[in-house]
């Protein structure tokens, strides 16, 4: 059940995240850009702001969503928060993609065999 803020009527994010799948989170192109940067290594919010050419509140919002969904982790280093990708959070996506990967690998192997036979 959703908790609604009595003053604004807005559903609180923390309660929605539990019902939101990784697929829905990854549908947002901005979140994918943030994840792409985190894939390259750990970054502070300030570094991500510069790399993504976005304002700080927008980057912080996306990081909060990714953190609450388990797709990113944060550690505190003095005054900075350092974010990194949590690959375990992507397990659901990886498991879903596995049969499709196998399908395409089989197709590509068959195409390679065909091309090799054409060379002879």
C-alpha positions as CSV (number, residue, x, y, z in Angstrom):
1,X,0.0,0.0,0.0
2,X,1.2,3.5,-0.9
3,X,1.8,6.1,1.8
4,X,0.5,9.5,0.7
5,X,1.9,12.7,2.1
6,X,-1.1,14.5,3.6
7,X,0.0,18.0,2.7
8,X,1.0,17.3,-1.0
9,X,-1.0,14.2,-1.9
10,X,2.2,12.8,-3.4
11,X,3.2,9.2,-2.9
12,X,6.4,8.9,-1.0
13,X,9.3,7.6,-3.1
14,X,10.6,5.1,-0.6
15,X,7.3,3.2,-0.7
16,X,7.0,3.1,-4.4
17,X,10.6,1.8,-5.0
18,X,9.7,-1.5,-3.5
19,X,7.1,-2.0,-6.2
20,X,9.2,-0.6,-9.0
21,X,11.2,-3.1,-11.0
22,X,14.7,-2.7,-12.2
23,X,13.3,-2.5,-15.7
24,X,11.1,0.5,-14.9
25,X,14.1,2.2,-13.3
26,X,16.3,1.5,-16.3
27,X,13.7,2.8,-18.7
28,X,14.7,6.4,-17.8
29,X,17.5,7.6,-20.1
30,X,18.9,9.9,-17.4
31,X,19.2,7.0,-15.0
32,X,21.0,5.0,-17.6
33,X,23.4,7.8,-18.2
34,X,24.2,7.9,-14.5
35,X,24.6,4.2,-14.4
36,X,26.9,4.4,-17.4
37,X,29.2,6.8,-15.5
38,X,29.1,4.6,-12.4
39,X,30.1,1.6,-14.5
40,X,33.4,3.5,-15.2
41,X,34.1,3.8,-11.5
42,X,33.2,5.6,-8.3
43,X,32.2,9.3,-8.5
44,X,31.1,12.1,-6.2
45,X,27.9,14.0,-7.0
46,X,30.0,16.9,-8.1
47,X,32.0,14.8,-10.6
48,X,28.7,13.4,-12.0
49,X,27.3,16.9,-12.3
50,X,30.3,17.9,-14.5
51,X,30.4,14.6,-16.5
52,X,26.6,14.6,-17.2
53,X,26.2,18.4,-17.6
54,X,23.2,18.3,-15.3
55,X,22.4,20.4,-12.2
56,X,23.2,19.0,-8.8
57,X,19.6,18.5,-7.6
58,X,18.8,16.4,-10.7
59,X,21.8,14.2,-10.3
60,X,21.1,13.8,-6.6
61,X,17.6,12.8,-7.3
62,X,18.6,10.1,-9.8
63,X,21.3,8.8,-7.4
64,X,18.8,8.6,-4.6
65,X,16.4,6.5,-6.8
66,X,19.2,4.2,-7.9
67,X,20.5,3.8,-4.3
68,X,17.0,3.0,-2.9
69,X,16.5,0.5,-5.7
70,X,19.8,-1.2,-4.9
71,X,21.5,-0.3,-8.2
72,X,24.0,2.0,-6.6
73,X,25.8,2.3,-3.3
74,X,27.2,5.3,-1.4
75,X,30.1,5.7,1.0
76,X,31.0,8.9,2.9
77,X,34.5,10.3,2.4
78,X,34.9,13.3,4.7
79,X,32.4,15.9,3.3
80,X,31.8,14.0,0.0
81,X,29.5,11.1,-0.8
82,X,31.0,8.7,-3.3
83,X,28.7,6.6,-5.4
84,X,29.4,3.4,-7.2
85,X,27.5,0.8,-9.2
86,X,26.0,-2.1,-7.3
87,X,26.2,-5.0,-9.8
88,X,24.2,-7.2,-7.5
89,X,21.2,-4.9,-8.1
90,X,21.3,-5.7,-11.8
91,X,21.0,-9.5,-11.2
92,X,17.3,-9.4,-12.1
93,X,18.0,-7.8,-15.4
94,X,20.9,-10.2,-16.2
95,X,18.8,-13.2,-15.4
96,X,16.0,-12.0,-17.6
97,X,18.4,-11.3,-20.5
98,X,20.2,-14.7,-20.3
99,X,17.9,-16.6,-22.7
100,X,18.0,-13.8,-25.2
101,X,21.8,-13.8,-25.0
102,X,21.8,-17.6,-25.7
103,X,19.4,-17.1,-28.6
104,X,21.6,-14.5,-30.2
105,X,24.8,-16.4,-29.6
106,X,23.3,-19.4,-31.4
107,X,22.3,-17.2,-34.3
108,X,25.7,-15.6,-34.6
109,X,27.4,-19.0,-34.4
110,X,25.2,-20.2,-37.2
111,X,26.0,-17.1,-39.3
112,X,29.7,-17.6,-38.7
113,X,29.5,-21.2,-39.9
114,X,27.6,-20.1,-43.0
115,X,30.2,-17.4,-43.8
116,X,33.1,-19.8,-43.3
117,X,31.4,-22.3,-45.7
118,X,31.0,-19.6,-48.3
119,X,34.7,-18.8,-48.2
120,X,35.5,-22.3,-49.3
